[in-house]
Amino acid sequence: MRYHTFLIKYGEIGIKGKNRYLFEDALVRQVRFALKDVEGEFEVHKSQARIYVDCGEDYDYEDVIGNLKRVFGIVGICPVVRMEDRGFEQLKKDVVAYMDEAYPDKHLTFKVESRRARKSYPKNSMEINCDLGEAILDAFPETRVDVHHPDVMLNVEIRNEIYVYSQIIPGAGGMPVGTNGKAMLLLSGGIDSPVAGYMISKRGVGIEATYFHAPPYTSERAKQKVVDLARIVSRYAGPIRLHVVNFTDIQLYIYDQCPHDELTIIMRRYMMRIAEYFAKKDGCLGLITGESIGQVASQTMQSLAATNDVCTVPVYRPVIGYDKQEIVNIAEKIGTYETSIQPYEDCCTIFVAKHPVTKPSVEVIRRSEEKLKEKIDELFDRAVDTAEIIEVK
């Protein structure tokens, strides 16, 4: 069956009151962006609290659906057949033909649900429902009507043309990206941080990212792995500005000057400082990490408090209460898992202490950082000044 239009259903946007149009406009922009590289011509527009994608003659149905399913803010995608209004008798024939083509096995229950956007139509909604239902029953005696739990909900919208659809393909949900500001993601090559970026993006937050590279201890392939992860997340979040920071000199200096059981916490604190520097520079309203309570030594409650201590912007941890398998399940769903498990080390795993402190005291960590005073500011400035910026799409 050839579909002429896709009706886009949204969820939370519908309760935004007088500001709803702002969210609708953002969703229209995101839909246009999602379809810009899909072969075919598409017109995305709003009409009477609905969003529609009208399609040209030639387009790839699977590509359109695949791209729309990654747009945050969409809860359902309805493939629509548009029919000319040639009178009600012709509409009955067209609807019967639609059911015949869409459902080869007629042993099903159905319900007709009509909506008159054009109030001048000679029949009201109840009459349309009854008469179309009768036509379907006459054409296919093996079908039955079930108004409570039908197998098929046949929707008929009376507009300048008549829109008919019966399928709702689930969307990504959430809010359109960009409607809730922007935040900076600390992106590693692991499983958790790409999932965290995806989850925050789902709430309408645009994201940038910072990755800490440690050559020669980490390879160019480890860096490429992170770029690949950012590219996968960008399918949902839109373009991502990735800051690649050479962190080697800072790590070696911390390794030489500070107690080894505190290495992970102190390195993490400097990562947060650098990420916050870029966040403030680029207008981000917070940091995002993939930390989950108790997963590793640097993610105990005390460790998280120690890393929070250096931040002056909010730190968002969307997977904070998830166990590892729950995070893995999301990573598999969004397509980052297979990339994340590639065996390329990041800078955190290279310099990890054999026996890291699990309950650090903020006061003790601050005293240990006093040992870095001689060179740390110079190394910090060099790291941010030499950071590589990669625009990931």
C-alpha positions as CSV (number, residue, x, y, z in Angstrom):
1,M,0.0,0.0,0.0
2,R,1.2,3.5,-0.8
3,Y,0.9,6.0,1.9
4,H,0.6,9.7,1.0
5,T,1.1,11.3,4.5
6,F,2.4,10.5,8.0
7,L,0.4,11.8,10.9
8,I,2.7,12.6,13.8
9,K,1.3,12.1,17.3
10,Y,2.9,13.8,20.2
11,G,2.4,13.3,24.0
12,E,3.5,15.8,26.6
13,I,3.5,18.7,24.2
14,G,-0.3,18.5,24.2
15,I,-0.5,19.7,27.9
16,K,1.8,22.7,27.4
17,G,-1.0,25.2,27.3
18,K,-0.3,28.6,25.7
19,N,3.3,27.6,25.1
20,R,2.3,24.5,23.1
21,Y,3.0,26.2,19.7
22,L,6.7,26.6,20.7
23,F,7.1,22.9,21.3
24,E,5.1,22.0,18.1
25,D,7.4,24.3,16.1
26,A,10.5,22.7,17.6
27,L,9.1,19.3,16.7
28,V,8.4,20.4,13.2
29,R,12.0,21.5,12.9
30,Q,13.3,18.2,14.3
31,V,11.1,16.2,11.8
32,R,12.4,18.3,8.9
33,F,16.0,17.7,10.1
34,A,15.4,13.9,10.4
35,L,14.1,13.7,6.8
36,K,16.6,16.0,5.1
37,D,18.8,13.2,4.0
38,V,16.0,10.8,3.1
39,E,15.4,10.4,-0.6
40,G,12.1,12.0,-1.7
41,E,10.2,15.2,-1.2
42,F,8.5,16.0,2.1
43,E,6.4,18.8,3.4
44,V,6.1,19.0,7.2
45,H,3.3,21.2,8.5
46,K,0.9,21.8,11.4
47,S,-2.9,21.8,11.1
48,Q,-5.5,21.9,13.9
49,A,-3.2,20.6,16.6
50,R,-1.8,17.9,14.3
51,I,1.6,17.6,12.6
52,Y,1.7,16.0,9.1
53,V,4.4,14.9,6.8
54,D,3.1,15.0,3.2
55,C,5.2,12.8,0.8
56,G,6.0,13.1,-2.8
57,E,5.7,10.3,-5.4
58,D,8.9,8.5,-4.7
59,Y,10.3,7.9,-1.2
60,D,11.7,5.0,0.9
61,Y,9.0,4.1,3.4
62,E,11.4,2.2,5.7
63,D,13.9,5.1,5.8
64,V,11.2,7.6,6.6
65,I,9.8,5.4,9.5
66,G,13.3,4.6,10.7
67,N,14.3,8.3,10.9
68,L,11.0,9.4,12.4
69,K,11.3,6.8,15.1
70,R,14.4,8.5,16.4
71,V,12.8,12.0,16.8
72,F,12.2,12.9,20.4
73,G,8.7,14.3,21.0
74,I,7.0,11.8,18.7
75,V,4.9,9.1,20.5
76,G,3.2,7.7,17.3
77,I,3.6,7.6,13.6
78,C,0.5,6.9,11.5
79,P,0.9,6.1,7.8
80,V,-2.1,7.8,6.1
81,V,-3.9,7.2,2.8
82,R,-5.4,10.4,1.5
83,M,-8.7,10.1,-0.5
84,E,-10.5,12.7,-2.6
85,D,-13.9,13.6,-1.3
86,R,-16.1,12.2,-4.1
87,G,-19.2,11.7,-2.0
88,F,-20.0,9.3,0.8
89,E,-20.8,6.3,-1.4
90,Q,-17.4,6.5,-3.0
91,L,-15.8,6.9,0.5
92,K,-17.4,3.6,1.5
93,K,-15.9,1.9,-1.5
94,D,-12.5,3.4,-0.8
95,V,-12.5,2.4,2.9
96,V,-13.5,-1.2,2.0
97,A,-10.6,-1.3,-0.5
98,Y,-8.3,0.1,2.2
99,M,-9.3,-2.7,4.6
100,D,-9.0,-5.3,1.9
101,E,-5.4,-4.3,1.0
102,A,-4.2,-3.6,4.6
103,Y,-5.6,-6.7,6.2
104,P,-5.5,-9.9,4.0
105,D,-6.7,-12.0,6.9
106,K,-10.2,-10.7,7.6
107,H,-10.8,-12.7,10.8
108,L,-10.5,-9.6,13.0
109,T,-12.5,-7.2,15.1
110,F,-12.6,-3.5,14.2
111,K,-13.9,-0.1,15.2
112,V,-14.4,3.0,13.1
113,E,-13.4,6.3,14.7
114,S,-14.2,9.4,12.6
115,R,-13.2,13.0,13.2
116,R,-14.8,15.9,11.3
117,A,-12.2,18.7,10.9
118,R,-14.5,20.0,8.2
119,K,-17.8,20.7,10.0
120,S,-19.7,21.3,6.7
121,Y,-19.6,17.6,5.9
122,P,-23.2,16.3,5.5
123,K,-22.8,13.5,8.0
124,N,-21.8,13.8,11.7
125,S,-19.2,11.6,13.3
126,M,-21.6,9.0,14.7
127,E,-23.3,8.5,11.3
128,I,-19.9,8.2,9.6
129,N,-18.9,5.5,12.1
130,C,-22.0,3.5,11.7
131,D,-22.3,3.7,7.9
132,L,-18.6,2.8,7.3
133,G,-18.8,0.0,9.8
134,E,-21.8,-1.4,8.1
135,A,-20.0,-1.2,4.7
136,I,-17.1,-3.2,6.0
137,L,-19.3,-5.8,7.6
138,D,-21.2,-6.2,4.4
139,A,-18.0,-6.6,2.4
140,F,-16.3,-8.9,4.8
141,P,-18.8,-11.0,6.9
142,E,-16.0,-12.7,8.8
143,T,-15.1,-9.4,10.5
144,R,-16.8,-8.2,13.7
145,V,-17.2,-4.9,15.5
146,D,-15.6,-4.5,18.9
147,V,-15.9,-1.0,20.3
148,H,-13.9,-1.7,23.4
149,H,-10.8,-3.7,22.4
150,P,-10.7,-3.9,18.6
151,D,-7.9,-5.5,16.7
152,V,-8.0,-2.7,14.2
153,M,-8.9,0.9,15.0
154,L,-9.9,2.5,11.6
155,N,-9.5,6.3,11.9
156,V,-11.2,8.5,9.3
157,E,-10.5,12.3,9.3
158,I,-12.7,14.5,7.2
159,R,-10.6,17.4,5.9
160,N,-10.4,19.0,2.5
161,E,-9.3,15.5,1.6
162,I,-10.2,12.4,3.6
163,Y,-7.4,10.9,5.7
164,V,-7.7,7.2,6.5
165,Y,-5.2,5.3,8.8
166,S,-5.3,2.3,11.1
167,Q,-1.7,1.8,12.3
168,I,0.2,3.6,15.0
169,I,4.0,2.9,15.0
170,P,5.5,3.8,18.4
171,G,7.9,6.7,18.4
172,A,10.8,7.7,20.8
173,G,8.6,9.8,23.1
174,G,10.1,12.5,25.2
175,M,10.4,16.2,24.2
176,P,11.8,17.8,21.1
177,V,15.6,18.4,21.3
178,G,16.4,22.1,22.1
179,T,13.3,22.9,24.0
180,N,15.0,22.5,27.4
181,G,18.4,24.2,26.9
182,K,21.8,22.5,26.4
183,A,24.2,20.5,28.6
184,M,27.7,19.1,28.3
185,L,28.2,15.4,28.3
186,L,31.3,13.8,29.6
187,L,31.6,11.1,27.0
188,S,33.9,8.1,27.4
189,G,34.2,5.0,25.3
190,G,32.2,3.0,27.8
191,I,28.6,1.8,27.9
192,D,27.1,4.3,30.4
193,S,27.9,7.8,29.1
194,P,26.3,7.4,25.6
195,V,23.1,6.1,27.3
196,A,23.2,9.1,29.7
197,G,23.4,11.5,26.7
198,Y,20.5,9.7,25.0
199,M,18.4,9.9,28.1
200,I,19.0,13.6,28.8
201,S,18.4,14.4,25.1
202,K,15.1,12.6,25.3
203,R,14.0,15.3,27.7
204,G,14.5,18.0,25.1
205,V,18.1,18.9,26.1
206,G,20.6,19.6,23.3
207,I,24.0,18.2,24.1
208,E,27.7,18.9,23.5
209,A,30.4,16.5,24.6
210,T,33.9,16.4,26.1
211,Y,36.2,13.4,25.7
212,F,39.5,13.0,27.5
213,H,42.2,11.5,25.4
214,A,45.6,10.3,26.8
215,P,48.1,9.7,24.0
216,P,50.3,7.6,23.8
217,Y,48.5,5.6,26.5
218,T,45.3,5.6,24.5
219,S,45.3,5.0,20.7
220,E,43.7,7.0,17.9
221,R,41.4,4.1,17.6
222,A,40.1,4.7,21.1
223,K,39.4,8.3,20.0
224,Q,37.6,7.2,16.9
225,K,35.5,4.9,19.0
226,V,34.2,7.9,21.0
227,V,33.6,9.8,17.7
228,D,31.6,6.8,16.5
229,L,29.6,6.8,19.7
230,A,28.9,10.5,19.4
231,R,27.7,9.9,15.9
232,I,25.2,7.2,17.0
233,V,23.9,9.4,19.8
234,S,23.5,12.3,17.3
235,R,21.0,10.3,15.4
236,Y,18.7,11.1,18.3
237,A,20.2,14.2,19.7
238,G,21.1,16.1,16.6
239,P,24.6,17.4,15.8
240,I,27.0,17.2,18.7
241,R,30.0,19.4,19.2
242,L,32.7,17.1,20.6
243,H,35.7,18.6,22.5
244,V,38.7,16.2,22.5
245,V,41.0,17.1,25.4
246,N,44.6,15.9,25.6
247,F,44.6,14.9,29.3
248,T,48.0,13.1,29.4
249,D,50.1,15.8,31.1
250,I,47.5,16.4,33.8
251,Q,47.2,12.7,34.5
252,L,50.9,12.2,34.7
253,Y,51.3,15.2,37.0
254,I,48.5,13.9,39.3
255,Y,50.1,10.4,39.2
256,D,53.5,11.9,40.3
257,Q,52.2,14.2,43.0
258,C,49.1,12.7,44.7
259,P,48.4,9.5,46.7
260,H,47.7,6.7,44.3
261,D,44.5,5.6,46.1
262,E,43.1,9.1,45.3
263,L,44.1,9.2,41.7
264,T,40.7,8.3,40.2
265,I,38.9,10.9,42.3
266,I,41.4,13.7,41.7
267,M,41.5,13.0,37.9
268,R,37.8,12.9,37.8
269,R,37.6,16.3,39.6
270,Y,39.8,17.9,36.9
271,M,37.8,16.3,34.2
272,M,34.7,18.0,35.7
273,R,36.5,21.3,35.9
274,I,37.5,21.1,32.2
275,A,34.1,20.0,31.1
276,E,32.5,22.8,33.1
277,Y,34.9,25.3,31.4
278,F,33.7,24.3,28.0
279,A,30.1,24.2,29.2
280,K,30.2,27.8,30.4
281,K,32.0,28.9,27.3
282,D,29.3,27.4,25.0
283,G,26.2,28.3,27.0
284,C,25.5,24.9,28.5
285,L,23.4,24.8,31.6
286,G,24.9,21.7,33.3
287,L,27.0,18.6,33.0
288,I,25.9,15.1,32.1
289,T,27.7,11.9,33.3
290,G,27.0,8.2,33.1
291,E,27.6,7.5,36.7
292,S,25.5,4.9,38.6
293,I,25.7,4.7,42.4
294,G,28.1,2.0,43.6
295,Q,29.0,0.7,40.1
296,V,32.7,1.4,40.6
297,A,34.9,3.1,43.4
298,S,34.5,6.5,41.8
299,Q,30.7,6.3,41.9
300,T,30.0,5.7,45.6
301,M,28.0,8.4,47.3
302,Q,31.1,9.8,48.9
303,S,33.0,9.8,45.6
304,L,30.2,11.6,43.8
305,A,30.1,14.2,46.5
306,A,33.9,14.7,46.0
307,T,33.5,15.3,42.3
308,N,30.5,17.5,42.7
309,D,32.5,19.7,45.0
310,V,34.4,21.3,42.1
311,C,31.3,22.1,40.0
312,T,29.4,25.3,40.0
313,V,26.8,24.1,37.5
314,P,24.3,21.3,38.0
315,V,25.5,17.7,37.3
316,Y,22.8,15.5,35.7
317,R,23.2,11.7,36.1
318,P,20.2,10.1,34.4
319,V,21.4,6.5,35.0
320,I,22.2,7.1,38.6
321,G,19.7,4.4,39.9
322,Y,20.1,1.9,37.1
323,D,22.0,-1.4,37.4
324,K,24.4,-2.4,34.7
325,Q,22.0,-4.7,32.8
326,E,19.4,-2.0,32.6
327,I,21.9,0.4,31.1
328,V,23.1,-2.3,28.7
329,N,19.5,-2.9,27.6
330,I,19.1,0.8,26.6
331,A,22.6,0.8,24.9
332,E,21.5,-2.2,22.8
333,K,18.2,-0.5,21.9
334,I,19.8,2.7,20.7
335,G,22.7,1.0,18.9
336,T,25.7,2.1,21.0
337,Y,26.5,-1.2,22.8
338,E,28.5,-3.0,20.1
339,T,30.7,0.1,19.7
340,S,31.1,0.6,23.4
341,I,32.4,-2.9,24.0
342,Q,35.2,-2.6,21.4
343,P,38.5,-3.3,23.3
344,Y,40.1,0.2,23.1
345,E,41.1,1.6,26.5
346,D,40.2,5.1,27.6
347,C,42.3,7.3,29.9
348,C,40.4,6.4,33.0
349,T,41.2,2.7,32.8
350,I,44.9,3.2,32.0
351,F,45.6,5.2,35.2
352,V,43.2,3.4,37.6
353,A,44.6,2.8,41.0
354,K,45.0,-0.8,42.3
355,H,43.2,0.0,45.5
356,P,41.2,3.2,45.0
357,V,39.6,5.0,47.9
358,T,35.8,4.3,48.1
359,K,34.9,6.8,50.7
360,P,37.0,9.9,50.1
361,S,36.9,12.9,52.3
362,V,36.4,16.1,50.4
363,E,38.8,17.9,52.9
364,V,41.5,15.2,52.4
365,I,41.2,15.4,48.6
366,R,41.5,19.2,48.6
367,R,44.7,18.9,50.7
368,S,46.1,16.4,48.2
369,E,45.3,18.8,45.4
370,E,47.4,21.5,47.1
371,K,50.5,19.4,45.9
372,L,49.5,20.3,42.4
373,K,49.6,24.1,42.8
374,E,52.9,24.6,41.1
375,K,51.9,23.5,37.6
376,I,48.3,22.5,37.4
377,D,47.0,25.9,36.2
378,E,49.4,25.9,33.4
379,L,48.5,22.3,32.4
380,F,44.8,23.1,32.6
381,D,45.2,26.1,30.3
382,R,47.2,24.1,27.8
383,A,44.6,21.3,27.8
384,V,41.7,23.6,27.1
385,D,43.6,25.7,24.6
386,T,44.7,22.7,22.5
387,A,41.4,20.9,22.6
388,E,40.3,19.6,19.2
389,I,36.7,20.4,18.2
390,I,34.9,17.9,16.1
391,E,31.4,18.6,14.7
392,V,29.7,15.2,14.8
393,K,26.5,14.6,12.7
